[in-house]
Amino acid sequence: MRKEIRFSGFGGQGIILAAVILGRAAVMYDKTYAVQTQVYGPEARGGASMSAVIIDDEPILFPKVTRPDIYVIMSQEGFEKYGTDAPPDAVMLVDSSLVHSRPSCRCIDVPATREAREVLGRDIVANIIMLGALVAATGVVSREAIEKAILDSVPKGTEALNLNALKRGFELVEQGVRT
């Protein structure tokens, strides 16, 4: 069950943190193998950012994502740089608040930034909403694993906010956001 996941957006959105949390959920709580890599421009905040995770039942011998099965795209620039070549059998979750292009593969629109701002009052948790949507749509890790990994990873005092964001991501997919 090898899955290759590519996250992209701009610096400051928590793209790398989301990938780290996903890898942690896979390794520590679902007891699978995972490797996480990242790329970001010299501008860091505001520049293009990409992170990738491979999750597998077997040891991972080559740590580079070569053909992503799943994309999580959180900015238009991220789509243009890392999402335009998505294969037709891939699944792409896009932050419909910020990404205007759509791929030729299966696409799930998740208004993560809008929901983070309007429902939870904090733009900063849009990445956690996307993680919830990712898990609900693909089952790449268990819900229990992602919840525990988030609690391990977020700053003290923000646990409730982040768990609410995760649950909002689950709900958006369960409510049938446009696919």
SELUM-95220 format. One record per residue: x, y, z of N, C-alpha, C in turn; residue in one letter. Coordinates in steps of 0.05 Angstrom, whole numbers, padded with zeros to 5 digits, always signed. Layout:
// residues N
XYZXYZXYZA/...
This chain:
// residues 179
+00017-00024+00000+00000+00000+00000+00017+00025+00000M/+00035+00028-00019+00051+00052-00022+00034+00075-00031R/+00036+00097-00017+00023+00122-00025+00043+00144-00025K/+00043+00160-00046+00060+00183-00048+00043+00208-00048E/+00048+00226-00029+00032+00249-00025+00049+00274-00028I/+00040+00293-00045+00054+00318-00048+00037+00341-00038R/+00048+00357-00020+00035+00381-00009+00049+00405-00022F/+00033+00425-00030+00046+00450-00040+00029+00474-00033S/+00042+00496-00031+00029+00522-00024+00050+00543-00023G/+00047+00562-00005+00067+00582-00001+00077+00582+00028F/+00101+00592+00031+00113+00593+00058+00095+00608+00078G/+00092+00596+00101+00075+00608+00122+00048+00594+00124G/+00041+00576+00105+00016+00562+00107+00018+00536+00123Q/+00041+00528+00131+00044+00504+00146+00045+00479+00128G/+00055+00482+00104+00056+00460+00085+00075+00438+00096I/+00098+00446+00105+00118+00427+00116+00107+00414+00141I/+00096+00430+00159+00085+00419+00184+00063+00398+00178L/+00046+00404+00158+00025+00384+00151+00037+00358+00143A/+00058+00359+00126+00071+00334+00117+00085+00320+00140A/+00097+00335+00158+00110+00322+00182+00089+00309+00199V/+00067+00322+00203+00045+00310+00220+00035+00284+00206I/+00031+00285+00180+00021+00261+00166+00041+00238+00169L/+00067+00244+00165+00087+00223+00168+00088+00212+00196G/+00086+00229+00216+00085+00221+00244+00061+00203+00249R/+00038+00210+00239+00014+00194+00243+00019+00166+00232A/+00030+00164+00208+00035+00138+00195+00054+00121+00211A/+00077+00133+00219+00098+00117+00232+00091+00111+00262V/+00084+00131+00277+00080+00127+00305+00054+00114+00313M/+00033+00119+00298+00007+00110+00307-00006+00089+00289Y/+00000+00089+00263-00010+00069+00245+00011+00047+00240D/+00034+00051+00251+00056+00030+00250+00063+00022+00222K/+00064+00042+00204+00074+00038+00176+00100+00052+00173T/+00112+00051+00150+00137+00065+00144+00130+00092+00131Y/+00146+00112+00135+00142+00138+00122+00168+00153+00120A/+00170+00169+00100+00192+00187+00096+00180+00214+00087V/+00192+00236+00096+00182+00262+00089+00205+00279+00079Q/+00201+00293+00057+00221+00312+00045+00208+00339+00041T/+00224+00359+00037+00213+00386+00034+00230+00404+00016Q/+00217+00423+00004+00231+00443-00013+00217+00469-00009V/+00233+00490-00005+00221+00517-00004+00241+00537-00014Y/+00231+00559-00025+00248+00579-00036+00263+00595-00015G/+00283+00611-00024+00298+00627-00005+00282+00648+00010P/+00259+00655-00001+00242+00675+00012+00227+00663+00036E/+00225+00636+00037+00212+00622+00059+00183+00631+00061A/+00177+00651+00078+00149+00660+00081+00140+00674+00056R/+00119+00664+00043+00108+00676+00019+00117+00664-00006G/+00140+00650-00006+00150+00637-00031+00139+00609-00033G/+00142+00597-00057+00132+00571-00062+00144+00551-00042A/+00128+00532-00034+00136+00512-00014+00124+00485-00023S/+00140+00464-00019+00130+00437-00026+00142+00417-00006M/+00125+00399+00002+00134+00377+00019+00121+00352+00009S/+00135+00329+00013+00124+00304+00003+00127+00283+00025A/+00109+00264+00024+00109+00242+00043+00104+00216+00027V/+00120+00196+00034+00115+00169+00023+00107+00152+00047I/+00085+00137+00045+00076+00119+00066+00074+00092+00053I/+00085+00072+00067+00085+00045+00056+00084+00024+00078D/+00074+00001+00072+00075-00022+00091+00102-00034+00092D/+00118-00030+00072+00145-00041+00070+00166-00019+00074E/+00190-00026+00082+00211-00006+00084+00214+00010+00058P/+00220+00036+00061+00222+00054+00038+00251+00056+00030I/+00258+00046+00007+00286+00045-00001+00295+00070-00017L/+00276+00084-00030+00282+00108-00045+00264+00130-00035F/+00274+00151-00022+00257+00170-00007+00245+00192-00024P/+00249+00192-00050+00238+00214-00066+00211+00206-00079K/+00192+00224-00077+00166+00220-00090+00171+00223-00120V/+00164+00202-00135+00168+00202-00164+00142+00206-00179T/+00120+00195-00168+00094+00197-00182+00073+00199-00160R/+00066+00223-00151+00047+00225-00129+00020+00213-00136P/+00008+00200-00116-00020+00189-00119-00039+00210-00110D/-00030+00227-00090-00047+00246-00077-00033+00273-00076I/-00048+00294-00082-00037+00321-00080-00054+00337-00061Y/-00041+00354-00045-00055+00373-00028-00044+00401-00036V/-00060+00417-00050-00051+00442-00061-00065+00465-00047I/-00048+00483-00036-00060+00505-00020-00055+00533-00031M/-00043+00535-00055-00040+00561-00068-00040+00558-00098S/-00047+00579-00112-00046+00578-00142-00018+00574-00151Q/+00002+00587-00140+00029+00583-00147+00038+00554-00142E/+00029+00543-00120+00035+00515-00114+00024+00496-00135G/-00001+00502-00144-00013+00486-00165+00004+00488-00191F/+00010+00513-00198+00025+00517-00223+00053+00504-00223E/+00065+00504-00200+00092+00493-00198+00093+00463-00193K/+00074+00453-00178+00075+00425-00170+00051+00408-00177Y/+00029+00420-00187+00005+00404-00192-00004+00401-00220G/+00007+00416-00239-00003+00415-00266+00002+00388-00280T/+00022+00373-00271+00029+00348-00284+00017+00324-00269D/-00004+00328-00253-00017+00306-00239-00027+00285-00258A/-00021+00260-00254-00031+00239-00272-00062+00236-00269P/-00075+00226-00289-00105+00224-00289-00116+00207-00266P/-00101+00188-00256-00111+00171-00235-00105+00181-00207D/-00093+00205-00205-00087+00217-00179-00112+00230-00167A/-00110+00236-00141-00131+00252-00127-00118+00278-00118V/-00131+00300-00123-00120+00326-00115-00141+00340-00097M/-00132+00348-00073-00148+00365-00056-00137+00393-00060L/-00154+00412-00067-00145+00440-00070-00159+00458-00051V/-00145+00477-00040-00157+00498-00023-00172+00516-00043D/-00198+00512-00045-00214+00527-00065-00216+00557-00058S/-00207+00565-00034-00206+00593-00027-00183+00607-00042S/-00162+00592-00049-00138+00604-00061-00129+00593-00087L/-00139+00570-00095-00131+00557-00120-00154+00559-00140V/-00148+00570-00163-00169+00575-00183-00168+00555-00206H/-00145+00543-00211-00142+00523-00232-00151+00496-00222S/-00158+00479-00240-00166+00452-00233-00151+00432-00251R/-00144+00409-00239-00129+00389-00254-00147+00372-00271P/-00135+00354-00287-00151+00335-00303-00157+00310-00287S/-00144+00307-00263-00150+00284-00246-00174+00290-00228C/-00181+00271-00211-00203+00275-00192-00195+00298-00173R/-00212+00317-00170-00206+00341-00154-00228+00344-00132C/-00218+00350-00108-00236+00355-00085-00231+00383-00076I/-00250+00400-00079-00248+00428-00070-00254+00430-00041D/-00234+00441-00026-00237+00444+00003-00232+00474+00009V/-00252+00488+00018-00248+00517+00024-00234+00521+00051P/-00210+00511+00053-00196+00509+00079-00190+00537+00090A/-00179+00555+00074-00172+00581+00084-00197+00597+00092T/-00217+00595+00076-00242+00609+00083-00254+00598+00109R/-00255+00572+00111-00266+00559+00136-00249+00566+00160E/-00223+00566+00157-00205+00573+00179-00211+00601+00189A/-00214+00619+00170-00219+00647+00177-00247+00652+00188R/-00267+00642+00173-00295+00649+00180-00307+00631+00202E/-00300+00606+00203-00312+00588+00223-00295+00586+00248V/-00268+00584+00244-00251+00581+00268-00236+00606+00276L/-00238+00627+00260-00226+00652+00267-00195+00654+00266G/-00182+00635+00253-00153+00634+00251-00144+00622+00225R/-00134+00638+00207-00124+00628+00181-00103+00607+00184D/-00088+00608+00206-00065+00591+00210-00072+00561+00211I/-00097+00554+00216-00104+00525+00217-00115+00514+00191V/-00113+00529+00169-00122+00519+00143-00108+00493+00136A/-00082+00491+00143-00067+00466+00137-00079+00442+00152N/-00088+00446+00176-00100+00425+00192-00127+00417+00181I/-00143+00436+00171-00168+00430+00157-00162+00413+00133I/-00141+00420+00118-00134+00403+00095-00125+00375+00103M/-00111+00372+00125-00104+00345+00135-00129+00329+00141L/-00148+00341+00154-00174+00327+00160-00188+00319+00134G/-00189+00337+00115-00201+00330+00089-00186+00308+00075A/-00159+00309+00076-00142+00289+00063-00148+00261+00075L/-00149+00260+00102-00154+00234+00115-00182+00224+00109V/-00202+00242+00110-00230+00234+00105-00233+00224+00076A/-00220+00237+00057-00224+00231+00029-00208+00206+00020A/-00185+00201+00033-00167+00180+00022-00162+00158+00042T/-00165+00162+00068-00158+00142+00088-00129+00134+00088G/-00112+00153+00079-00083+00147+00078-00071+00141+00105V/-00082+00152+00126-00076+00144+00154-00103+00144+00168V/-00104+00132+00192-00129+00131+00207-00135+00158+00220S/-00160+00162+00226-00168+00187+00239-00155+00189+00267R/-00154+00166+00281-00142+00166+00307-00112+00173+00306E/-00098+00163+00286-00070+00169+00283-00065+00198+00277A/-00081+00210+00259-00076+00238+00253-00083+00256+00276I/-00103+00249+00292-00110+00265+00315-00087+00264+00336E/-00077+00240+00341-00055+00238+00360-00030+00253+00350K/-00024+00251+00325+00000+00265+00313-00003+00295+00315A/-00027+00305+00311-00032+00334+00314-00027+00342+00343I/-00038+00327+00361-00034+00334+00390-00004+00334+00397L/+00011+00316+00385+00040+00315+00390+00055+00339+00378D/+00043+00352+00357+00058+00370+00340+00052+00400+00344S/+00028+00406+00354+00020+00434+00355+00029+00447+00382V/+00032+00473+00382+00040+00487+00407+00020+00483+00429P/+00030+00480+00453+00013+00478+00476-00006+00502+00477K/-00031+00496+00485-00051+00517+00486-00067+00520+00460G/-00059+00506+00438-00073+00507+00413-00086+00481+00406T/-00085+00462+00424-00096+00435+00418-00125+00435+00410E/-00142+00449+00425-00171+00450+00419-00176+00462+00391A/-00163+00484+00385-00166+00498+00360-00158+00479+00337L/-00136+00465+00340-00126+00447+00319-00144+00423+00316N/-00154+00412+00338-00173+00389+00336-00199+00398+00322L/-00208+00422+00328-00232+00432+00315-00227+00435+00285N/-00203+00444+00278-00196+00447+00249-00196+00420+00236A/-00184+00400+00249-00183+00373+00238-00212+00363+00233L/-00228+00366+00253-00256+00356+00251-00271+00371+00229K/-00265+00397+00226-00278+00412+00204-00270+00401+00177R/-00245+00393+00174-00236+00380+00149-00251+00354+00144G/-00254+00338+00165-00270+00313+00162-00298+00320+00153F/-00311+00339+00166-00338+00346+00160-00342+00356+00131E/-00323+00372+00122-00326+00383+00095-00327+00361+00074L/-00310+00340+00078-00311+00318+00059-00336+00301+00063V/-00344+00296+00088-00368+00281+00093-00393+00295+00083E/-00393+00322+00084-00416+00337+00074-00417+00339+00043Q/-00396+00327+00031-00395+00326+00002-00387+00351-00012G/-00364+00363-00002-00354+00386-00017-00351+00377-00046V/-00354+00396-00064-00355+00390-00093-00330+00375-00101R/-00334+00352-00114-00311+00336-00123-00312+00334-00154T/
